[in-house]
Amino acid sequence: MSAPRASSNPLPITRRHVLYPILAIYALVGLMFGPIGHQVSDDMPESNTHPYFPDHIWPYPILAMAVLVGLGLMALIGKPLLESGQPADPRAAIIPLPEWYFLALFQFAKLGPAFITKAVVPGVLFLGLILWPLLDIRLGPGIARWLGWRSWPAPKRNVITGTIWIAGFAIIAALTLWSALAPQLCISWPYNGPVCGA
């Protein structure tokens, strides 16, 4: 086994290297047309420039205050969720609750057969999210022809996909809020009797 060489080797790209002309042209273009030797504002008329103070500095304190006010409101609204509960008692029988981002799935699991609500539907939704762009590009033009549209609209102008996404977010939000904020709210459900919040 040989010892490693010292790091005094010359650069791998020498004048005889294949990439040397490309590297030299790249460096010359940067030297000729780059902002070396003058500022970009020297080429602009005075009417198109804006001073840093106060034009560019004033939005940042406003954005910081908006973030602080938003965090304060979230802490005020979510105060019941942040308060500590009873001290831990290892003898007590408790129902563990998941984190807030799984509350909708936790609540949905109570609404039907366990295998369907805990395995099939989440798996289908996960695959649907991954395959959504492919489904949109493949099935969209056929749906547009079936509806008599000229073409399948862009995602931000598409009424069908927008309605599907908004309905999905509304269902997730309703299940999360029901589980987190209204645990005493029970509705009669045909599959397994009344279903309550978390």
Secondary structure, DSSP 4 states (H G I P E B T S, - for coil): -PPPPPS-PPPS--TTSTTHHHHHHHHHHHHHHSSTTS-GGGSS-GGG---IIIIITTHHHHHHHHHHHHHHHHHHHTHHHHS--SPP-TTS-------GGGHHHHHHGGGS-HHIIIIIHHHHHHHHHHHHHHHHHHHHHHHHHHHT-SSPPPGGG-HHHHHHHHHHHHHHHHHHHHHHH-TT-EE--TTTS-EE--
